[in-house]
Amino acid sequence: MPRYTEKQYRLQMLAVMTVYVVLMLAEWPHVRSIPSLPWKIALALAPVIPVVMAIWLMAKRVMHSDELEQRLHLLALSVATGMICAVTLVGGFLCASGVVALDGDVLIWVAPALSMFYGVTHVWLRRRYGSTGCP
């Protein structure tokens, strides 16, 4: 496999996240006021494209790393997924019982929360195992 450098990853991720931020600032405030359903759907889902590209870049970065780093990513993702599943399960039960009233808009925070748990767990695991990170 050809080497995928940290510099390449950071530049590509910066470009993708810039597109995401521009989309969120430019079109997201207007999504609810669009009368046409097809346009509303297109604008509502437009920010998903750069997020999916960012996930692909992260997967590419992991695939080009060594076995230890791959293991650390897998462990971090597993812990983050378990934590988010537990938190959303608690939230779901509290909503279903009427203790907490939440809108469906709260679902927009699942992916960022998963990413944050993953990042914190990955940093902790790298320090624990003494890894310096991806090549």
N, C-alpha and C positions, 0 to 999 in steps of 0.2 A: 504494500500500500504506500503511495507517495506521502511524504511528510506533510502534515497539516499544522502549520505553526500557530502559536498563540497570537502573533501579530495579525495573521490572516483572519483568525477567528474573531478577534476584537474589532477589526475594521468591518467585517461583514455584519457582525452583530450590531455595531454602531449604526450602520446604514439601515438595517431592518428596523431597529428600534426608533430611529429618526422618522421613518415612514409611519410607524405606529403612532408616535406622538403627534405628527402633523395631521394624520387622519382623525385622531381623537380631538384635537383642538379645532380643526376646520369643519368637520362634519357632524361630530357627535352631538353638539348642542342643538342641532336642527333636526335630528332624527324624529323626534316625537311630533313635530309640526308638519311633516311631509304628508300630504293627503293620499298620495298614490302608494298602494300596498307594495307593488314590486320594487319601487324606489326605496321605500322604507326598509324593506328586507335587505336590499342590496347595501344600503348605507349602514344598517345595523350590523351586518356581517362583514363589512369591509375591514375593520380592525383585526378580524380573525386571521386574515391572510398573513400579515407580518408576524403574528404570534406563532402560527404554524411553521413559518420559515425559521423563526428563532428556535423552535423545538428541533427542527431538522438540523440546524447548525450545531446545537448542543449534542445531538445524537452523533453527528459526524465527528465532533471533537472527542467524544468518548470512544468511538470506534477506532480512532487513530492514536489512542493512548495505550500505555502498557497494561498488563494484567492487574497489577495492584491498583492502579488508578481506576480501571474499569470496575473492580470490586468495590472500591470506595464509593463510586457513583451509584452502583446498584444498591449498596447498603443505605446510602443517604436517601435515595429515591424511595426505598422500601419504608424507612422510618417516616419520611414525610407523608407518604401515602397513607400509612396507618394512622398518623396523627390527624390528618385531614378527615379521614373516614370517621374517626372517633368524634371529632368536633362536629362534623355535619350530622352524625347520628344523634348526638345529644341535642343539637339545634332542631332537628326534625321532630324528635319526641316532644320537646318543649313547645314547638309550634302546633303539633297535632293535638296536644293536651290543652292548648289555649293559654298556656303560661306566658308565652312570648308571641307577639304578632310580628311576623316578618313578611316583607314583599318578596316576590320572585327576583327583584333586582339584587338581592343579597348574593345570588349565584354568581354574579360577575366577580366576586372576591375569592372564589374557590381556587382558580388558577394562580393568582398572585400569592395567595396564602401557601399553596403547595410549593411554589417557587421559593418563597422565603424560608419555609421549613427545610426544604431541600438544600438551599445554600448554607444555612446555619449548620445543619447536620454534616454536610460535606466538609466544611471548614473544620469542624470539631474532629471528624474522622481523620482528616489529613494530618492534623496536629497529633492526634493519638498514635497514628501509624508512622509518623515521621516522613510523610510524602511531601514532595515539593510542588506537586500539581502536574498538569498535563504538559507534554513536551512543547 
